[in-house]
Each structure stands twice: as structure tokens, then as C-alpha cells.
């Protein structure tokens, strides 16, 4: 039996955020989805029972790197030669 993988139109990858890169396929026990851009893979059981899985690291729940103590803020100053006026 060959597996037919189909792209999901309009779907966004939960890891990389790219649209139209997810494809789905299934076997007798599970339905799978995978991203062709970032190699994300996920599976869901067809009988509705939960799998013991850890939370997927995404761009939303990543722990940010700490800001160094010696970091300096950037100050943006308007170009003195510009003709733009703020009203």
C-alpha cells in the first residue's frame, strides 16, 4: 500500500510559520502532518486517545536570550534635513 501525501491549502506550519508547506497523510492508526520547509512532524491518533507528547517548541514559546548587562539602547533621531513636519 502506497502512502498518499496531500498538501493542506492555507495551512500554516506551527513551528516556522510558513503558509502552504504542510502536507498530511494517514495509516491505520494515526494521521500525520509534516512541513516541507522546516521538517516539523506531528501525529494524531485516529481513535481520539491522546499520545503522551511534549510541547512543541515554536517561535511563540521559545525562551528569549537574556539581554547583556552592557547593552546600550538605540536612539533614533529625525534627520535634520528632512522636510517632514509632524502635525
Secondary structure, DSSP 8 states (H G I E B T S, - for coil): -----EE-TT-B-TTT--BS-EEEEE-SSEEEEEETTT--EEEEETT-----------TTT-------TT---------TT------
